[in-house]
Amino acid sequence: MNMDRNEMSKKIIENEMVMRKALNEGHRPNTGDEFQPLRIENEILRCMYFGEDSPHCRRLYTKKKGT
């Protein structure tokens, strides 16, 4: 994945909008649902965008590099 910061930000927002729409339509999030790939993608993108040491880089689904 070779994205610049603007592309990363745009993709994070697009993914969040898809998930928020589903929530507004009554979806109840759970691990393994159809939105899990979007949550994983957003986690990776946030860590790339903000940096591994940022509080915005919360590793719930993926491992930190080097661990």
N, C-alpha and C positions, 0 to 999 in steps of 0.2 A: 504494500500500500504506500504509494508515494503521493501524499497530499500536502498542500501548503496549509497554513493556519486558517485561512478563510474557508477552504474546502472542508477542513475538519470541523470547524464551528458550524458550518451549514449542515453537514451530515448529522451532527449531534442534535441540532434543532429539529431537523426533519424526522429523525427517529423518535425524539421526544413527542413531537406532534402526533405521530401515528399512535404511540402508546397512550397519550392523553385522550385522544379521540375514543379509543377503545374503552378507557376507563369511564368516560362520559356516557358511553353506550351500555354500561353495566358490566364490563369485563372485570373479573376478579383476578389480579395477577398471582401467578404461582410459578415456582421453579419448574422449568420444562414446558411451559406453555409456548404458543406460537410466537411470542414476543421475546423469548429468551435470547435468540441470536442478536436482536437489536440491543438488549441490555449489555450483552458481552461486547458488541461492537462499540457502544458508547463508553463502556469502561476503558477499553483500549484507547479510544480516541481521546478521552479526557486525560489519560495519563501521558499520552504523546503531546497533547496541546499544553497542559499546565505543568508537566514534569512529574517525575515519580515521587518527589518529596512534597508535592502540593497536597493540601487537604482535599482538593477536588479529585485527586487520584485515589479512589477507594477501591481496593482490590477485593471484590466479593466472589468473582467468578473466574478470574485468571490469576496466575502467579506472577510475582514481580521478577523481572529479569535477574538472573544470577542466583535464584533460590531454588 
